[in-house]
Amino acid sequence: MTTPTRRDVMVQAALAGALAGPAASLAGAPVQAATGKPLPQTLATWIDGRPPALNAGQTWGVPWPQGALPRKQAFRARSADGGAVPLQTWPLAYWPDGSLKWTAHAVGAGDLGARLTIEPGKPDPVTPGVRVTEGPTAIEVSTGPATWRFPRDGSALIASATRGGREVLRNVRLVLQTQDAPEIGPAPVSRKTFESALDKVVIEQNGPVRAVIRVEGRHKNADRAWAPFIVRFYAYAGADSLRMMHTFVFDGDAGADFVCGLGVTADVPMADELYDRHVRFTGQDEGQDTGLWAEAVKPLTGLRRDPGAAFREAQVAGRKVPPVEQMAAPVRSALHLIPAWGDFLLSQPTADGFTIRKRTAPGHAWIRADGGARASGVAYVGGAGGGAAIGLGNFWRAPPTALEIRGAAGDVAQLTAWLWSPDAPVMDTRFYHDGLGMETHAQETEGLNITYEDYEKGWGTPTGIARTTELRLWALDATPARDRFPLMAQLNDRPPRLMATPERIHAAGVLGAWSLPDRSTPLKARIEDRQDQLLNFYLAQIEQRRWYGFWDYGDVMHSYDVDRHVWRYDIGGFAWDNSELSTDLWLWLSFLRGGRADVFRMAEAMTRHTGEVDVYHVGPYRGLGTRHGVQHWGDSSKQPRVSNALYRRIYYYLTADERVGDLMRELVDGDQALTRVNIGRKLEDGAWPKGEIRASFGTDWSSLCGAWFTEWERTGDPRWRDRIVAGMKSITALQKQWFAGSATYDAKTGAFSGAGDRLAVSHLNAAFGAPEIHVEMLALIREPAYDRAWLDYCRWYNASREEQTAQFGRPLGPNGLRQGHSRLTAYAASRLGDKALAERAWSEFFGRGVVEDLNLTTMTRRFAGPDVLNPVDEAAGVTTNGAAQWGLAAIMNLALVPEALGAVEVK
């Protein structure tokens, strides 16, 4: 290790200050962190490029440069024409000086125009706003059109919803159905139904524009209560619906608890005449043209005798029909002979097809009504006097799903959205093979070497994983018009999003080293085009490969099989990606740069999946995630590199999503999981003294730093900064510092110990967000010795073998993932002002290395016919590891050393 000169120290200090950005006068207008110039106008625009046809309320985040605004700054909003828009604001994060770093903003339902402008100032009054009333037994929330009542205990999450004083919805509850065997066999199968039992109901926000009610509990049947749930309800001023975020945690036994139904159900009072009662299902969403299935409980059309045009037209439109005395006599006298259809079921067993069935009542046959490819997931039941609708987000993307209406011909109908449909095969979460004779670590390592799966008996458990789903409930004063109901479907299937513009986010100097797209030179244009090509490729693969399903939607596959023309879905660690090599981070930084709606939704789905399904939330592995594999929970390697808060952080700040905030906060004590799980237990040196923990500096500690850094900026609590500093100082004290790779870790203090005198460099240590979190940490945390240690690692990792030998006495190793590590070289070049190092970074980026590396010319090939099941585009040279690391390197290199790109020759 070289001894820094006095000049080195002075350069490091100066550059650290430059990265942090200048502080603006609190009395002046906000300025950009990097330039000191006034910020661009703080606009919020629709990510789809146009205002939505229906807006039920919006929340989004806005960043501010360091020192620009005090922590209690108030804000106001203006529409495109300068009109006042009522706004609710709260802080999301602070800079170390206490100034605002991120704020969240909410506006109510209704037409907002093409854009909003946010500016410091006194907010305009909200009339009418959301009104929250607390009582000893319930919390009441009124949005204006509707009033919702949340009980404090019992089984109902919502006791009632009223419109104009009339109850249109009641007893909203969760239902979980299980059986004790995966399929019917010689032995009888026992089924049980569990309903929600409330443990806690709290108000998280109480208006004036937005109110949030959080409900926690478990599913209960008799003496057993299991499967914890967290449900948040979001009420916006002026909205006739509630947004509902439902989190289901599986804490059962994979070998005994086979879920055969998981849903949200509600009772809908039915008071209208049978011919004035209506059922609505939305069909496939084709852009702005959403299909509609609409029928009455007792139809008046298609009869042998005509009731009259006015009756037929009113019923088809969903309006109250004229007085029955005006109906044609032959029909009026025979109304009792027209069947009343009480039960309706739309079932979406796969992403490629749905069916609609109906029947008059239990005990009678179901009749096929219709079908289609992909339903957009909204159902309604009610009448001229009002009713209710429910929407299930990603309905066709996360099958098996269903929408069910029962008892529509009676006094009370049941309206249910099934997240797991009862008419589908059971949810079977057991491990997919019998162990194949692997009983020892040596045998497991042999298996790893052939299938890339890190198997260990008993470790491939789903107990502790979760799934979060977005739903929506409507309380309506009449049956929705035929042209309005499809708009509700669009709101459900593709929720509109207001978002700060990429230019405005970038100007605030947040979220690390990234730049806006730049095609000013041919080579820059080639890099940008390649980024778009890779993003478009994966977006298309989701559809072509049908990466859909309750547990699967949001993830992508790891590696490809060119012989079968499929991704290696059944080959051990080559199957589901599970955040391997920071795919999530690549997608989010790509969205930050370009603001593409399709990239946002892909990244959002990945955040929902990887933060829930791939991570344990209860049990012995709590706080850890599971390495990539055939099943998301199947691999025995449980590590912080997968649960990494850095992968959720950008989504949280862009959307202020409370559930993702919970997920990151869960991880602040994630290092305690290392006391329960010895990650290196299968390695030759994995036998550590009792009570000692082995932790790597990259995959473990840097991943944990993401949670601590985020908690520090969210709360200002110095404990989390101090925990990072403890790790920094102790790594610096090791003889080989970062080049030691790992050391003994104290989970109580956050410090490493030991000599650290062996070179142990891993190509994975800087592949799970370490470069990105270090850009932010070192800009705000002044630890000069650690700063130098990290810069040394960045400078020498990709150096030539000759240079490494001269520096360390031997080469560091195979130097895998050289292309991805070019961003470390770029970081060092930027910090040190080293032109030659900057040019080296681009040479590494464009050079050929290990199989994960990509270049600018990888092309796709179309396969169809008997070679494949469905036509697909194949990119034989693409792996998700390579795509993510190439993308992250391109983004950081363009941000840090763009000027050196002109000195590089690329074939």
Secondary structure, 3 states (H helix, E strand, C coil): CCCCCHHHHHHHHHHHHHHHCCCCCCCCCCECCCCCCECCCCEEEECCCCCCCCCCCEEEEEECCCCCCCCCCCEEEEECCCCEECCEEEEEEECCCCCEEEEEEEECCCCCCCEEEEEECCCCCCCCCCEEEECCCEEEEECCCEEEEEECCCCCCEEEEEECCEEEEEEEEEEEEEECCCCCCCCCCCEEEEEEEEEEEEEEEECCCEEEEEEEEEEEECCEEEEEEEEEEEEECCCCEEEEEEEEEECCCCCCCEEEEEEEEEEEECCCCHHHEEEEEEEEEECCEEEEEEEECCCCCCCCCCCCHHHHHHHHHCCCCCCHHHCCHHHHCCHHHCCCCCEEEEEEEECCEEEEEEECCCCCCCEEEEEECCCCCEEEEEECCEEEEEEECCCCCCCCEEEEEECCCCCEEEEEEEEECCCCCCECCCCCCCCCCCCCHHHHHHHHHHHCCCCCCCCCCCCCEEEEEEEEEEEECCCCCCCCHHHHHHHHHCCCCEEECHHHHHHCCCCCCCCCCCCCCHHHHHHHHHHHHHHHHHHHHHHHCCCCCCCCCCCCECCEECCCCEECCCCHHHCECCCCCCHHHHHHHHHHHHCCHHHHHHHHHHHHHHCCCCECCCCCCCCCEECCECCCCCCCCEEHHHHCCHHHHHHHHHHCCHHHHHHHHHHHHHHHHHHCCCCCCCCCCCCCCCCCEEEEHHHHHHHHHHHHHHHHHHHCCHHHHHHHHHHHHHHHHCCCHHHHCEEEEECCCCEEECCCCCCCCCCCCCCCCHHHHHHHHHHHCCCHHHHHHHHHHHHHCCCCHHHHHHHHCCCCCCCCCHHHHHHHHHHHHHHHCCHHHHHHHHHHHHCCCCCCCCCCCCCCEEECHHHCCCCEEECCCCCHHHHHHHHHHHHHHHHHCHHHHHHCCCC
